[in-house]
Amino acid sequence: MAEPFDLGRALARLDSAAPRRESGRVTEVTGLVIRANVPAVRVGELLTIETDPATGGSELMAEVVGFRGDEVVLMPLGEPAGIGPDSLVTPTGRPLSISVGDGVLGRVLDGLGRPIDGGGPIAGGQPWPVDRPAPDPLTRRRVSRPLALGVRALDALLTVGQGQRIGLFAGSGVGKSTLMGQIARQTEAEVNVIALVGERGREVVDFLEESLGPEGRARSVVVCATSDAPSLVRLKASFVATAIAEYFRERGKRVLFMLDSVTRVARAQREVGLAAGEPPARQGYPPSVFALLPRLLERTGNDAHGSITALYTVLVAGGDMEEPIADEVRGILDGHVILSREIAARNQWPAVDVLPSLSRLMGVVADPEHRAAAARLRELLAAYERQRDLILLGAYQRGADPLTDEAVARLPAINAFLRQRTDEAAPFAETRARLLNLVSQPE
């Protein structure tokens, strides 16, 4: 006897069936760009491109970045070797997603979220979209509590709150990566997510073994796209790392997110934009760069579940803080820390230039006594800097300015307070107590 027709079951099977997708062919490869004739695709969708078996025969992933007439403009997520005019292009019908779960802690991933540390697939991973919207501004919890970073100069004078986003501005070789590793080891955050974008290949292992260390790596996820990776992979690394941080935030964790560096992310987007046909705007950067930055940076911070405290490094060549990327990032974030090559030359570590640095939320997360002590220390440093040349030349006469006299007397103690070895722990309560004692003790 024939089984009765079940309409509901038939409709359910129809809904779960994969739609038929039409493939196309590559029509042109020019520099970083691949063009193809593929119907019914959308910007941001992933496609697969067949490569020549002589070069390995594996499929190459590419992303739709634009259209030119009837042709699709693609950017490869790998090297385009082996692609020819007869290469088959097949849509996947989905954007880039990664596998993420608690098993990702302690792992090192590439710019597309794939493990590269030899530890196998992510245990218990679940699909997680990479490109996600920022939290609704009306559902964000206010930043109200401090997050100890374990660095005296920052915790004492530039106190950071849980969910704050702050920039670390410095030239090359001033110690950004070392400072990031020190913070990752000593912070009170439960999870660290660290993105290394455009780094030298040699520096990755150095960062993992020396700067981060075993204690920092155990509670960290490192996403790495070195300088030789394709521009789209370097760009995607920042989104992959941000998505991983969002995963832990949704589970109520206190997350510390570090991206080194935003400048290299902007340069990767510049390469993508110019290759796709965008006109250059500010100093060679196309408009998409300045649309990308707030879309990326606004995804961190607090939401209704947890917090992502974010630290973004920015390269400033020659200390030019008015450079387009530095200026744009400084306007988006909740504060900036300046690392000075001149201070580093004095053998002072970390080389934080306190006076031009600012934490916009310190007034909210630090208690009044702490704020008053920090303000007094800044006042003394400013008084000394005003007279530095005269003091070093021996032309300053003691008694000419009482505040400068006090600054000169206290300077050795201030410098000793601001100096900190990379392996030296600095609990927040101890830092606060030392700061109050430093400004209140007699000369």
N, C-alpha and C positions, 0 to 999 in steps of 0.2 A: 504494500500500500504506500502510495507516494506521501511524503512528509508535507504537511500543510505549509503554504508560503507564509513566511514571517516577515512582514514589511519592516518592522522596527529593526530587526537584525540585519536586514539587507541595507537599510540606510546607515546603520552603524558601521558596517563594513565599507560602505562607500565613503564615509567620512574619514576612515582610517587609511584608505588607499592613497598611495603616493601619486600625485598628478603626473601626467606625462609631460616631460620637458623637452623642447626641441633644442638640438645642438646646433653649433655653427662651426665656422672655420676661421683660422687666423688669416688676416688680410695684410698686416704690416707690423713690423717690429722696428721701432726707431728709438735708440737710446734706452731709456727706462720704460718706455710706453709700448704696449701691445694693443693693436686694434683688431677687432673681429666682428663678423656678422653673426650676431646671436639675438634671436627674438625674445621679447617678453622678459627682460631682466631689469633690475632696479639698482640705483646707486647704493653701494655698500654690500651688495650681494657677492658671495664667493662663487667662483667658477673653477673648474678643473681643465687643464690644458694637457693633452697628450704630448709627450716628448719623444724624440728619436730613440729607439731601442739601443742604438750604438752608444748613446750617452748615459745609459742606465735604464731607460724606458719607464721611469716612474712618472706619475702625474704631478704637474706643477699647479699649485694653488695661485689664484689671482683674484683681485678685487676690482669691482666696477667703481671707477672714480669719475666717470663722465661719459658724454656722448658727443660724437662729431657727425652730424647728419644721421645716416642710418647705421653708422658704425659705433661699436661700444669701445670706450677707452678703458683699458685694463692696466693695473700695476701688479707685477708679479710679487709673490711672497717667497721669493727664492731666485736663484740664478736662471735666466731664460735660455741656457744652453740646450740645444736639441730641438728648439721650436722652429717650425717651418711653415710655409703657406698652406700645407695640407694638414696641419695639426688640428685635431678635433677639440672643440671648446664646448663643455657641458655645464649648464647652470646647476647649482646645488639647491637653490631656493631658500637659502638661509645666509645670514651674516656670520661673521667669525664668532665662535663660542669656544670656551675652554672647559676642562674638567677640574673641578675645585672641591675641596673638602678638608677636614681636619688633617688628613694625611699629607697635605701640601706643606705643612710646617717642617722646617729643616731642609727643604728641597731647593734646588736651583733649576730654574726654567729658562727656556729661550724666549725670544720676543713674541712667539705665538702661543706661549703657555705650555710647551712640551718639555718634559723633564730632560735635562742634559747632564745629570750628575751620576748616571749609571745605576740609579736606584729603582728602575722599572716604572710602570704606570702609577699614577696617584691612587692610593688605596681608598676605596669608598668614595671616589669622585663622582660628582654630578654635573650635568651640563650647566654652564653659566654664561649668559651673553656678555660680550666684552663691551659693547657700546650701550650704555645705560643712561637714563636721564638723571640729572641732579635731584637731590631731595627737594620736596615742596618747601618753599621758604617759610610757610606758615606752620609746618610740622617740625621744623628744626628746633631742638632744645637749645636754650641759650648757653653760651660758654660762661660757666660760673665757678669752676674749680681749677686749681693749678694742676699741671702735669709736670712732675719733676723729670728733667732730662739728664741729671747727674753731672752737669757742667756748671761750675760756680758762676762764671761770668754771665751765663744765660739765666740760670735760676735766680740769681740775686738781682740783676739789673735789667733783665729782659724776660721776666717771668712769662711762661707760655701756659695757656689754658687748654683743658681737654676740648678738642674740637677746633682749635685755632689753626690757621694756615699761615705759615711764615716762610719768608724767602731767605736764603743764604747766598749773599752776593760776594763774589771773589774772582780774582784772576786765576789763571792756571798755576798750580804748584804752591798754593798758599795753605793747603791742608783741609780742603773740603771733605774729601773721602775719609781721611783719618778722623775728623770730627764726627762725621756720620757714624762711623764704626763705634766710636766711644759712646755716643748717645744710644746706639742700638744695644750696647752691652749693659748700660747703667740705667736706662729709663724705667719708669714705673709702668709703662704700657704693657699689656698682656701679649700682644702680637706685633711684630715688626714686618712690614712689607717694604722691600727695598728694590727700586728699579735703577739699573745701571744702563743708561742709554748712550751709545756712542763712545764707550770707554775703550782704551787700548786693551787688547787681549791679555797682555801680561798683567794688567792691573786687577783683573777679575780674581785670580787666585790669591794675589796679595791682599785684596780686600777681604776675601772669605777667611783666610788663615790668620792674617795679622790684625787688620782693623776690626773685623767682626768677631773672630775667635769662636771657640766651641760653645761658650756660654751664650753669646749673642745669636749664633746660628741656630741653636736648638729651638728658639721661639721666633725664627724669622723665615720669610719666604723671599728669595732673591730672584728677580727677573732680569735677565741680561741680554742685551743686543749690542754687540761690539761694533766698532766703527766700520768694519768691513761688511756688515749685514746690509741687505737691500734697504733703501730709504723707507719703504712701507713697513718693513719688519721693525725698524727702529722706531717708527711712529707708533705702531701697534703695541710695542712693549710698554709704553706709558699707559695705554688703555687697559692692557691685560693686568698690569700691576694694580691699577686703580680698581678694576673689577674684583680682584682678589681681596683687596682691603674692604670693599663694600660687602663682600660675602661675610667676613668676620664681623663687620659692624652690624649687619642684620641679625647676628646671633648675640648681640649685646656686649661685644668685646670692646675694650679700650685699645684701639689700634694706633700705632705710630707708622705713618707712611712717609717714605723718603724717596725722592726722585732726583737723580743726578744724571743729566741736567735738563732743565726746561729749554735752555738755549739750543741744545742738540736736537730736542724734539721739534722745536720751531724750524731748525735748519732742514730736518727731514721732511716736514710739511712743505717747506719752500721748494724742495726738490720735486715732491709730488705735484704741487700746484703748478709750477712752471712747466713740468713735463706734460701736464694735462691741458696746457694752453692758457693758464691764467696770466694776466699782465702783472708785472712787478709794480709795487706801490711804494712803501716806505723802505728805503735803503735796500731794494731788491727783494723784499718780502712781499708776496702776493696777499690780497685781502683775506684769503682763507686762513692764513696764519693767525691773524688777529681775531678771527671768528672761532678758531680752535682753542685758543688759550683759555678764555672764560668757560667754554664748554667742558674742558678737562679739569681746570682748577676748582670749579664750583662743585664738582662731584664729591670732594672730600668735606670734612667738617662733621657736625652732629646731625643725626636724624632722630626719629622717635625711638630707636632701639639702642644704639650705641654711639661711639664717637670715632672719628678718624682725625687725629692730630697730624697735620701734614707739614713736612719740611721740604721745600723745593730749592735746589741750588741753581744759580744763574751765573753764567760766565760773563764777566765785565772786563773786556780788554782795556788795559790802561786805566782802569778805575772809572770808566765812562758810565756813570749811572743814568745818563740821558739817552743811551743807546736804545733803539726801539723796543727790543724784547725786554730789557731790564726795566724800562719805563712802564711798559704795559703790565708786566707781572707785579711790579711794586704797587700799581694802582688797584690790582685785583685782590692781593693778599692782605692779611691782617697784621702785617709787620714785616720788618726786614732786619737782618743781621749782616753787618759789613765785616768781612775779613780783610785786614790790611797787610799788604806786603811789607810796608815800613815797620809795622809792629812785629811781624815775623822776623825781620832782619835784626831786631833787638833781642832775639832769642826768647820771646815771650809766647808761650803756647797756652791756650789757643789764641790765635792772633785776632781776637774780636776787637774792633774799633767801637768802643761803647758809645761815644758821643753822637755819631750820626746814625746809630742803630736805634730801632724803635719796636716795641711790642705794643700794639694798639689796645690790647686787652689786659695789660698788666694792672691798670687801674681798677679792673673788675675782679681779677682773680687773686690779687695780693692784698693782705690786710693793711690798714692805715700805717701801722708802725713800720712794716716792711717797705711800703712806698716812700715814706718819709726818709728812711735810711738810704734807700737807693737814690733818691733825689739829692740828698746831701753829698753822696759819693760822686755823683755826676757833676755837681757844682764844684767840688774840689778839683776834679779832673779838668773841667773847663777852665778854671782859674789858672791851673798850671800850664795848659796848652796855650793860653793867651800870652804868657810870659816865657814860653819855653826857650826861644832864641836868646833872650836876654839872660836867662838863668844859665844856659849852657856856655854863653860867652863870659859869664862872671860879671855882667853889667847890672844885674838886678840888685838893688839895695834892700836888705831886709828891713821891714817896717814901712815900706812904701805902700803895701796893700796887705791888710791883715788876712784876707782870705787866701791870697797867694802864699803868704808865710805859712799858714796852716797846711796848704796843699803840699808845699815843699817838705814840711816836717813829716807829713803822713805818707808821702809818695812811696817809700820803700815798703811800708806795710800794705798799701793798696796794690802795688805790683805783686807782692807775695800772695795776696788774696786772689788776684785775677789769674795768676799762673797755676797750671794744673797739669800734672803728668798724664799721659794717655791711659796709664793703668791705675790711676788714682781715683778711688770712689769718693763721691761728694754727696751724701744724703741731704735731702732738701732742708730738714730741720737744722742740721749742722751748718749748712750754708747760710741760712737765715740768721742763726745765732751769731756766727762770725761777722756777718755784715753789720748787725746792730752793735756789736762790740767794737768793730773797727771805727765807726763814725762817732761813737760816744766816749771812747777812751781819751784820757788827757794827752796832750801833745808831749 
